[in-house]
Amino acid sequence: MLAYFNYLVPQTIKTTKSKINGQIKVVNFLGKPRIIVNGLIQSGGLAEVIWKKGIKNVAKVFKPKKVLILGLGGGTVAGLINQFFPKAEIVGVEIDKKIIDLGKTYFNLDNVYNLKIINQDAIYLVNNSYFNNKTFDLILVDLYIGDQVPLKSESLVFLKNLNKLVSDKGIVVFNRLFYGRQKLTVEKFAVCSLKNPALD
């Protein structure tokens, strides 16, 4: 009975701290782990449900051969890319080494096929031509520190450099919170991005 109760009630199985994200928790719920920072699920759980829906929609349009994940987290999205596009080459950029380590321990990050992990600031790499003349068919932007999006990830400089990295028929997908006060901010960001002639 106790084991069944533990299955239904979230159990914190790991707590750690990093200079980047502050307190990080790994919580087990319904038999699966989630990484939580500042009350927001970064990997697993609802994050997986949301990304799975988005990647399913991408799969209806085309099959990317090269995928760039900016904000790898624990590897939820990389695992989904493996599931839907098993032949795709994946580059995952994650600024927080502690998150990468948790991904390897609790999310089988080491077992994701065709994944190259880069422990760096994704915005810095994009803005400083780290990827040279490489392009990607699918770019997933999932840049959060807790529940906050870095302001530089919304800058014109970042968006222009991102535009250079996506292949001619490629897709860039942004993950953003869309409720309460966040909703208006996201709507403004989407409109400005779509209508900005500087990105053409």
C-alpha positions as CSV (number, residue, x, y, z in Angstrom):
1,M,0.0,0.0,0.0
2,L,2.8,2.4,0.9
3,A,4.5,1.7,-2.5
4,Y,1.3,2.5,-4.3
5,F,0.9,5.8,-2.3
6,N,4.5,6.7,-3.2
7,Y,3.7,6.1,-6.9
8,L,0.8,8.5,-6.8
9,V,2.4,11.2,-4.7
10,P,5.4,13.2,-6.1
11,Q,8.6,12.1,-4.3
12,T,11.8,14.2,-4.4
13,I,14.6,11.8,-5.2
14,K,17.4,14.4,-5.7
15,T,18.0,18.0,-4.7
16,T,21.1,19.9,-5.9
17,K,22.2,23.5,-6.6
18,S,24.0,25.1,-9.5
19,K,25.3,28.7,-10.0
20,I,23.1,29.0,-13.0
21,N,19.7,27.5,-12.0
22,G,19.9,27.7,-8.2
23,Q,18.0,24.8,-6.6
24,I,17.2,21.9,-8.8
25,K,15.0,19.0,-7.9
26,V,14.4,15.7,-9.4
27,V,10.9,14.5,-8.6
28,N,9.5,11.0,-9.2
29,F,5.8,11.0,-10.1
30,L,3.7,8.1,-11.5
31,G,7.0,6.2,-11.9
32,K,8.8,8.8,-14.0
33,P,11.3,11.5,-13.1
34,R,10.9,15.2,-13.7
35,I,13.5,18.0,-13.4
36,I,12.1,21.0,-11.6
37,V,13.6,24.5,-11.3
38,N,11.8,27.3,-9.6
39,G,8.5,25.4,-9.8
40,L,8.8,24.8,-13.5
41,I,9.2,21.4,-15.1
42,Q,12.4,21.4,-17.3
43,S,12.4,17.8,-18.3
44,G,9.9,15.0,-18.3
45,G,6.2,15.2,-17.3
46,L,4.3,18.0,-18.9
47,A,7.3,19.2,-20.8
48,E,7.5,15.9,-22.6
49,V,3.7,16.0,-23.4
50,I,4.0,19.5,-24.9
51,W,7.1,18.7,-26.9
52,K,5.7,15.4,-28.2
53,K,2.7,17.2,-29.6
54,G,4.9,19.8,-31.3
55,I,7.3,17.2,-32.8
56,K,4.4,15.2,-34.1
57,N,3.3,18.3,-36.0
58,V,6.7,18.7,-37.4
59,A,6.7,15.0,-38.5
60,K,3.6,15.7,-40.6
61,V,5.5,18.3,-42.6
62,F,9.0,16.8,-43.1
63,K,11.7,14.6,-41.6
64,P,14.7,16.7,-40.5
65,K,18.2,15.2,-41.0
66,K,20.0,17.7,-38.7
67,V,18.5,19.0,-35.5
68,L,19.8,21.7,-33.1
69,I,18.4,21.9,-29.6
70,L,19.2,25.1,-27.7
71,G,18.4,24.3,-24.1
72,L,18.9,20.5,-24.0
73,G,17.9,20.2,-20.4
74,G,17.7,16.6,-19.2
75,G,17.3,15.3,-22.8
76,T,13.5,14.9,-23.1
77,V,13.4,16.6,-26.5
78,A,16.4,14.7,-27.8
79,G,14.8,11.4,-26.8
80,L,11.6,12.4,-28.7
81,I,13.7,13.3,-31.8
82,N,15.2,9.8,-31.6
83,Q,11.7,8.4,-31.5
84,F,10.3,10.3,-34.4
85,F,13.4,10.8,-36.5
86,P,15.8,8.0,-35.7
87,K,18.3,8.8,-38.4
88,A,18.6,12.5,-37.5
89,E,21.9,14.0,-36.2
90,I,21.3,16.0,-33.1
91,V,23.4,18.7,-31.5
92,G,22.2,19.7,-28.0
93,V,23.4,22.8,-26.2
94,E,23.0,23.1,-22.4
95,I,24.5,25.8,-20.3
96,D,24.2,24.0,-16.9
97,K,26.5,21.0,-16.4
98,K,24.4,19.9,-13.3
99,I,21.4,19.6,-15.6
100,I,23.4,17.5,-18.1
101,D,24.5,15.2,-15.3
102,L,21.0,14.7,-14.0
103,G,19.9,14.0,-17.6
104,K,22.5,11.2,-17.8
105,T,21.5,9.8,-14.4
106,Y,17.7,9.9,-14.6
107,F,16.8,10.4,-18.3
108,N,19.2,8.0,-20.1
109,L,20.8,11.0,-21.9
110,D,23.9,9.0,-22.7
111,N,21.8,6.5,-24.6
112,V,20.3,9.0,-27.0
113,Y,21.5,8.0,-30.5
114,N,23.4,10.4,-32.7
115,L,23.5,13.1,-30.0
116,K,26.4,15.5,-29.5
117,I,26.2,17.5,-26.3
118,I,27.8,20.9,-25.9
119,N,28.0,22.3,-22.4
120,Q,27.9,26.1,-23.3
121,D,25.8,29.2,-23.4
122,A,23.6,28.6,-26.5
123,I,23.0,32.3,-27.1
124,Y,26.8,33.0,-27.0
125,L,27.5,30.2,-29.5
126,V,24.8,31.3,-31.9
127,N,25.9,35.0,-31.8
128,N,29.5,34.2,-32.1
129,S,29.4,31.9,-35.2
130,Y,30.3,28.7,-33.3
131,F,28.5,26.6,-35.9
132,N,30.3,28.3,-38.8
133,N,28.5,27.6,-42.1
134,K,26.5,24.7,-40.8
135,T,22.7,24.7,-41.1
136,F,20.0,22.7,-39.4
137,D,16.6,21.5,-40.7
138,L,15.0,21.8,-37.3
139,I,16.0,24.2,-34.5
140,L,14.3,23.9,-31.1
141,V,14.7,26.9,-28.8
142,D,14.0,25.9,-25.2
143,L,16.0,28.5,-23.3
144,Y,14.8,28.9,-19.7
145,I,16.5,29.7,-16.4
146,G,13.7,28.4,-14.1
147,D,10.6,30.1,-15.5
148,Q,12.5,33.0,-17.1
149,V,13.5,33.4,-20.7
150,P,16.9,35.1,-21.2
151,L,16.3,38.6,-22.7
152,K,19.1,38.0,-25.2
153,S,17.2,35.1,-26.7
154,E,14.6,37.6,-27.9
155,S,17.1,40.1,-29.3
156,L,17.2,41.0,-33.0
157,V,20.9,39.9,-33.1
158,F,20.1,36.4,-31.8
159,L,17.1,36.0,-34.2
160,K,19.1,37.1,-37.2
161,N,21.9,34.7,-36.3
162,L,19.4,31.9,-35.7
163,N,17.9,32.7,-39.2
164,K,21.4,32.0,-40.7
165,L,21.5,28.6,-39.1
166,V,18.2,27.2,-40.3
167,S,18.2,25.5,-43.7
168,D,16.1,26.9,-46.6
169,K,13.1,24.7,-45.9
170,G,13.8,24.3,-42.2
171,I,11.8,25.2,-39.1
172,V,12.6,27.0,-35.9
173,V,10.4,26.2,-32.9
174,F,10.3,28.3,-29.7
175,N,9.0,26.9,-26.4
176,R,7.4,29.6,-24.4
177,L,5.1,29.7,-21.4
178,F,1.6,30.9,-22.5
179,Y,-0.5,31.9,-19.6
180,G,-1.3,35.0,-17.4
181,R,1.1,37.9,-17.9
182,Q,3.4,35.6,-20.0
183,K,0.7,35.4,-22.7
184,L,0.9,39.1,-23.8
185,T,4.7,39.0,-23.9
186,V,4.7,35.9,-26.1
187,E,2.2,37.4,-28.4
188,K,4.3,40.5,-28.8
189,F,7.4,38.4,-29.4
190,A,5.7,36.3,-32.1
191,V,4.3,39.3,-33.9
192,C,7.6,41.2,-33.9
193,S,9.5,38.2,-35.0
194,L,7.2,37.4,-37.9
195,K,6.9,41.0,-39.2
196,N,10.4,42.2,-38.7
197,P,12.0,42.9,-42.2
198,A,15.5,42.8,-40.7
199,L,15.1,39.0,-40.4
200,D,14.6,38.5,-44.2
